[in-house]
Amino acid sequence: MPREKPTWDPGTYLKFERERTLPCRDLVARIQLAREPKTMADLGCGPGNSTAVLAQRWPDAQLIGVDSSPAMLEKARSSSLKAEWILSDMFVWEPPRPFDLVFSNAALQWLPDHGSQVPRLLGHVADGGALAFQLPSGSGAWADVLRAVTASPRWSGRFSSNAVDLSTHELSFYYGLLSHLSSRVELWETTYVHVLQGPDAVVEWTSGTALRPLLDRLPEEAERASFVADYAASIAEAYPRQPDGMVLFPFLRRFVIAYR
Ligand SMILES: C[S@@+](CC[C@H](N)C(=O)[O-])C[C@H]1O[C@@H](n2cnc3c(N)ncnc32)[C@H](O)[C@@H]1O
């Protein structure tokens, strides 16, 4: 089953555009195809920031961006990027032809059932092409805090027991899924230590992503504010300021490239 979609806000998401696009640049730089890709698909393209990185490296390729959020796609369409933008859930996305590169940066964690979905996406890659994706590990102090606050007596009635519900697995899981279907699989993980302007910036960061489905469950503005205040208080404890007032925000991300 496709997952219920959170309400996306491109403005909040793009507050950290540089930091969020960095892993995308690292992934794109590592892709080594035997011939230049002619067609590329960016799944969960969001506001088009990852799509733009693909276009920079391979400006002559035909490019499509797929996303299920009308707000994100509207932002992508307003860019000057030459791409076809498709409103679709990648859970059911069936392209008419295979692509030389099927790419996804920071989006597959919203897609359920990786055991069948990730091999299905590799099936949309042409011979000699690649499936390349990056996704966050879903771990870290911010996730522990979210779990603790949603399970606290004050909030547990409003949230399910699995409030931080991201699809993400160890790299060995993806190797097991893809190695027998690929000529080569490359995998790595990196902890990016972002230097942010105090603990409120950590709250803002997650407000653009993991917090969104939780905020959707609290339609009353006052209740939302009160939940965010509880969350922010625990985040301030979990991310102490450095002597200069900044906080260090470690964020583990996983990368996979499967070549056909
Ligand atoms: C965190 S943003 C990533 C945006 C961009 N790729 C980047 O590198 O910053 C995740 C995007 O995935 C999209 N998304 C989530 N689930 C999706 C699905 N099942 N099908 C299509 N898009 C999806 C969201 O709408 C959102 O725009």
The ligand as an ORCA input file, in Angstrom:
! r2SCAN-3c Opt
* xyz 0 1
  C      13.093     15.102      1.503
  S      12.416     15.509     -0.075
  C      13.796     15.237     -1.192
  C      13.835     16.242     -2.298
  C      15.045     16.182     -3.217
  N      15.140     14.898     -3.910
  C      16.352     16.456     -2.510
  O      17.338     15.813     -2.863
  O      16.429     17.329     -1.634
  C      11.437     14.058     -0.330
  C      10.496     14.184     -1.509
  O       9.984     12.886     -1.790
  C       8.636     13.031     -2.167
  N       7.961     11.753     -1.938
  C       7.763     11.117     -0.762
  N       7.113      9.964     -0.966
  C       6.905      9.868     -2.305
  C       6.293      8.892     -3.133
  N       5.780      7.780     -2.623
  N       6.246      9.121     -4.452
  C       6.764     10.247     -4.988
  N       7.373     11.199     -4.251
  C       7.443     11.013     -2.932
  C       8.097     14.148     -1.302
  O       6.932     14.717     -1.847
  C       9.295     15.079     -1.254
  O       9.221     16.057     -2.268
*
